[in-house]
Amino acid sequence: MSTIEKADFVTIRIFQKDFNFSQDGPGNRLVYHLQGCNLRCPWCSNPEGLECSGGREYTVDEMVDEVMRSKMMFFENGGVTLTGGEVTMQFDAVKELLTCLHERGIHTCIETNGLNRHLPELFPVLDLLIMDVKHYDPDIHKKATGLPNDITVYNIQAACACGQLLALRIPLIGGFNASCRDACGFAELFQRLKPGSDVTVELLPYHEYGRVKYDNLGKEYAMTESARVSEAEAEAFANILKAAGIHLIKT
């Protein structure tokens, strides 16, 4: 049975979809936000996507059809990005979708926290992997988000080993991971992993875009002003990574 024939029976839950230029991979991209997440980061900007229920259910066949009808919009090397929530919470369906798109020559990308040990199974059908690295210390990572970061580190190593095009992102959160000491911790982690020169790192200073969503959901927004990171703090952090030979970018 072909991939196309199987796709009719596979579904994916999505809570948002839209086009975005250059911030979720190269070019103009159709971005799907998938339902469900295995972390509970207090700074999350998409709290509506945390639970596995909710959103709208699409078959993979429906999504492939929508992507192909949107192909003319993928200018400047654009394509499709799957984000969340956490993409790998719907792993089998995501693998099916990426396989279908890859077969059709669509540029594919996912944004993930990297906490699924089966993530390397997706590498053959991924043109770009964007992965969050929230902290270098597994215990601090677990205390803040609910899980340690050991599988993320494992998947970074796996991606580097096989030549997967990889973009790492650090959400800079004051009081959590944004000090100069933290920058040194990240630099040590990356130097230990020995990413290639084509592996990029981007710093994403804290924002409170999700606050209104928490209000709309009747949930408490736990973040305070102390989470903000000044331009000077972000620059000092960046300079430490640059001095360590880390390839920083800004999208």
N, C-alpha and C positions, 0 to 999 in steps of 0.2 A: 504494500500500500504506500502511495507517495505521501510526501509531506503535505501537499495541498489537500489530498483526500482526508488526512487525519485532522487537519486544522479545524474542520467544522465542529468537532466534538470537544474542543478545548476553549475554556473561557477565562477572561481576565477581568478583575474588578478595578475600575478607574474612577477617581473622584474629580479629576480635572484634566482638560487637554487644551493646548493652545500652541501658537507659533511663537518662537523666541529666536532672536538673532544673536549668535556668537557666545552666549553665556552658558549654554548647555551643550557645548561641542561646537565644531566649526560651522560657519554659514547659517542659513535660515533653516530652523528645525521644527518639526512637529514633535511636541513634547507631551508625553502621557504621564500623568501622576497616578501611580498604582496604590491601591488601598492596602493598609496594614503595615505595621512596623514592629520590630523586635526590641527597639530601644525606647526610652522615655526621657529624652533630652529636654530639660526644662526650657531651653531656648528655641525649641522647635517652631518653625514658622508655618507648618502645615498640620496643626493638631487634628483637623478634620480627617486626616489620612492615617491616624494612629491605629484605629481598630480595624480588624480584618473584615468586619461587616460594613455595609454602607456602600456608597458609590453606585455606579452602574455597571452591569455585567455585559461584556462584549465577547463574542466568539473571536478567536484568532482570525478566522476567515473574514469577519467583518472589519477587523483592524487592518489586515493586509489590503483589503479592497480600498479602505479609506486612505491608506498610505499611498497606494498606487495612483489614486485619483488626485492626490496632493503633490505628486512628484514634481510638477512644474514649479512648485514653490520652493524647492530645495536648491536655491541658488547659492553661489559661492561655496560649493562643496558641502551643502547642507544634507539633512537626512532626518533620522528619527532618534529621539532620546527617550529612554524609559527612566523615570525617577519616581519619587515617592512622597510620603511613606518610604518603604523599603522594598525595592524591586524584587529581591530574592525571596521574599515571603511567598511569592507565587511562582516558585522556581520552574516547575515543569512547563507551565504555560508560557512563561517568559522565554524559556529555551526554544519552545516550539515556534513562537512568534519571531524571535531573532533568526532562527534557521530559515523560516519562510522569507523574511526580508533579505537576508544575506544571499539567498538563492536568486533573488531578483535584482541584485546589484545595488540595494539601498544601503547608504552609509549608516551604520548602527552604533549606538552609544548607550551606556547605562551609567547612572549615578547611584552609588551604593555605599553602605557603611562597611562593606567587606566582611561581614560576620557570618557568611555562609561558606562552610568548608568545601562545598561543591562548586563554588564560583569558577574555578579554572575550567569546568566543563563548558562554560560560555565563551571562553577565549577564541575558539575557532570561528565563531560567528559574530565577533565584536570587532569593530574598527577602532573604537576608543573606549577605554575604561576610565571613568572618573570615580575616585574613591576618597571618602572622608577619612582623615586621620585626626581624631578629636583629642587624643592625648598619647603621650609616649609611655606613661606608667599604667600598667593594667589595673592596678588596684584603684587608682584615682579615677580611671575611665569607668570602672564598674560602679563606684560610689556615685558618680554623677549621672550615668546613663542606664545602669541596670545590668550591664554585661562588661567583662574585660575585653581587651583589644587583641588578645593573642591570635585569634583567627584572622583578623585584619592584617596583622604583621605577616602571618603565614601566606596570605593571598598576595600581599605586595611582593614577597619573595618569589612566589610562583609566577606572577606576572612579569617580573624582571627577568626571571630565568628563561622564559619562553619568548621574550621579545614583544610582549603585548604592549601596544601603545598605551601609556598610563599617565593620567593627570591626577595628582594628589591635592587635596584641599584641606586646609586647617581652618576651622571656624574659630576665630580669636575671641575668647570670652574672658573679660576681666575677672580676676579672682579664681579662674579655673586653669587657664593655660597660656596667658598672654604676657607673662613677665619675661625679662631677659634670661632668668634662670630656666624658664620653660623653653625658651628658644634654644638654649644650649642642649636641653634634653631632647628636643626634636632633632637637632643637628646630629647628635650622637646616634639616635635611632636611624636616621637616613644614611649616615656614614656606615653603620653596621650592615645595613641592607644592601649597600653598594648599588643604588639605582643607576642605570645608564644615563648618559648626557641628554637623551631625548625624554626622560621622565621629568615632568614639570611639577612644581609646587606653587599653589596659589593661596594667599592669605585672605580670609573673608571675615573682616571685623564684625562684631556683633551688631545686629539691628533688631528692632522690635516690631517687624512687619506682622508677626503673628499675634500681637497683643489683641487686636480687635477681633480676631477669630476666636480666641479664648473667651472673650466677652460674649460673643454671639453664641458660643456653645455652653455658656453658663459655667465655665471653668475658671479657676484662679490662675492668673499669670504670675509665676513665681519669680521672674527675673526683676532685678532692681537696677538703678542707675549705675551701680558699681560694676555692672557687666560691660559697660561701654569702654571702648578702647580708643584713646586719642590718636591723632595722626602721628605724633611724636613717638608714642609707645609702639605703634605698628611699624614705624620706620626703624626703630631700634631693634625690634624683633627681626625684621627683614634683613637688616645689615648683618646680624649674627649668622643667619642662614646663608647669606651670600658669601660671607667670609669662609664658611665651611664648604663652599663649592656647590651649594644647592642651586638648581636652575629655577629661579622664581619668575612667574609670569603674572599678568593682570589682565582679566577679560572684562 
